[in-house]
Amino acid sequence: MLWHEVTIHTTEEAQEMISNFLYEAGAGGVSIEESGTLNKERDTRYGELYDQPLNDIPEGEAVIKGYYADSTDMDAVIEELTPRVAELHEYGIDPGKALISWKTVDEDEWAHAWKQYFKPLRVSKRLTIKPTWEEYTPESPDEAIIEIDPGMAFGTGTHPTTALCLRALEKNISGGEEVIDVGTGSGILAVGAMLLGAKSVLALDLDPVAVESARENVALNKLESSITVKESDLLSLLGGEGVADTAAGEMWPSARPGHSLEGAVPAKQDQEGSLGVTLPVQIVVANILAEIIVLFTDDVYRALQPGGLYITSGIYKDKEGLVANALKASGFEIIEISREEDWVAFTAGKR
């Protein structure tokens, strides 16, 4: 089967937004390759060795590829993508070169070849991410395995922001907590929370493809009875209003005029037990863009019990101040800031 491959040369800072643009333009899969320079600080506490450059992409840059069905009108896709990428400047995101090109490729060139690079990865003291097609024996009885089959729609879970969130969850889950995972993607944080001892998790995502992917990975880990996956966002769940009036509101789908979420209703209108958790909860985790995080810090505050924790990443280093200010403005106390490579994670507490 033939596919059209769109390639965009951009920055690591802009990679998440541009990935979203590719999906919204109809991509059936997206791959992201960041700079493999040895100049980066890389976390080696769990035994990773980096002695050769991983690729020739310049430091701070990234190459993103989106894949479209052979019947797709690629001129229309490029026409849609070009202005959206350029508009990132208006939100303080540098898209870099923003070079866009496309070519036709055979499915075997991309649909399976990437799997050879995805190996079991120890991301914390207790958690290892393992693709379903790899054999792996835990090194100790305390090691928990997250089974994942990301397909081409979502990342492998090895991005620094995923590791930062998992380590923060490991540090703060003592057992029996109810958790909300906002923007769950492949469901990896929800699964990790359960393996660390959470009582139950409500995993939310606006993308129906993400919802399906998360449900499949929850099933792989045999956690269907403990993790509820819903096509929704926290704003809709809580019945909040006003995000559409903010400068970055257009970047959050539920804030767009006319947007509706089938089946998404405020929590108070849901049938008892259908969420899988009881609001307010002890922990909310969100691994999404900084520009989105700042839109709903008030809603997260509402969703948490007094003393509850908000763990959030997806934050590029130059957005650290933006997120810190938003958290403080909503009443949070910043407990810890963690960093890996160019990415930042916050653990904040509800006073």
Residue, then its C-alpha position, 0 to 999 in steps of 0.5 A: m500500500l502506498w502512502h504520502e509522507v509529509t516531512i516538516h523540519t522544525t524545532e523541538e519546542a514546536q513538535e507537539m503542536i505540529s504533530n497535532f496539525l498533521y493529525e488534524a489534517g488527516a494523518g494516519g500516523v506521525s513520527i517525531e525524531e529529535s536531535g541526537t546530538l551528544n551535547k544534550e544532557r541525558d539521564t543515565r541513572y538507569g544504565e543508558l549509554y550514549d556514546q555515539p550521536l543518534n542522528d545528524i539533526p542539529e541540536g534543538e531541531a526535530v523532523i516530523k513526518g505525517y502519513y496520509a492515504d494514497s487518495t489524499d489531496m496533498d496540495a490541500v494538506i500542504e495548503e492547510l498546514t503552511p499557515r498553521v505552522a507559521e501562526l505558531h509565532e503568535y503563541g510564542i512558539d518558534p517553528g524554526k525552518a518550518l520546511i515542508s515537503w512530501k513524497t510517496v512511500d510504500e507502507d513497509e518503509w514506515a509502518h514497521a521499520w521503526k519498531q526495531y529501535f523501540k526496546p524495553l526501557r527502564v524509566s524509573k526505579r520501579l517502572t520499565i516500558k516494554p513494547t509487546w513484540e519484545e521479550y524482557t525479564p524483570e531485573s527484580p521483583d519490584e520492577a513493574i512492566i508497562e506493556i505498550d503497542p503504540g502503533m504509529a499514532f502515538g509515541t513509544g513513551t520514551h520521551p523525556t516528558t513521559a519519564l518525568c511524569l512517571r518518576a513524579l507519580e512513583k515518588n508521590i503515589s503511596g497506595g490507594e489514590e484516585v488519579i485523573d490523567v488529562g490528555t492520556g494519548s497511549g494511556i501510558l501514564a494511567v497504566g503507570a499510575m495503577l502499577l505504582g499502587a493507585k486505586s483507579v484512574l480516569a484517563l481523558d483525551l479529546d482525540p478518538v484515536a487516542v481513546e482507542s489506543a489508550r483502551e487497547n494498552v489498558a487491556l494489554n496490561k489487564l487493567e480495564s476494571s481500574i482505568t476508565v478511558k473517556e473522550s473528553d477534557l477536564l473542562s468539559l468534565l467539570g462544566g467549566e466555561g471561559v477558556a474560549d475567551t483566552a488568547a490561546g483558546e483556539m489551541w484547545p479544541s473544546a474552546r472553539p466555537g461550535h465544538s461539541l464532545e459526544g457523551a461528555v457532560p459535567a461530572k455532576q451529571d454523570q451516572e454514579g461510578s461511570l467515571g471510575v473515580t470520585l471527584p475531587v481526586q488526590i492526583v491529576v497528571a497532564n503531559i501536554l503543551a505548556e500553552i494548553i496547561v495554562l488554560f485549565t489550572d483553575d479547573v485542575y485546582r477544582a478537581l483536586q482534594p485539599g493537599g492533592l497534587y498536580i503533576t504536569s509536563g510537556i513543558y519546553k524549557d522556555k515556557e517554565g516561567l509561564v507555567a509556574n506563574a499560572l500554577k501560582a495564580s490558581g493557588f498552587e504551591i510548587i513543590e518540585i521542578s524536575r528537568e530532563e534535556d530541554w523539558v520541564a515537569f512540575t509537581a504542585g500541591k493544592r493548599 
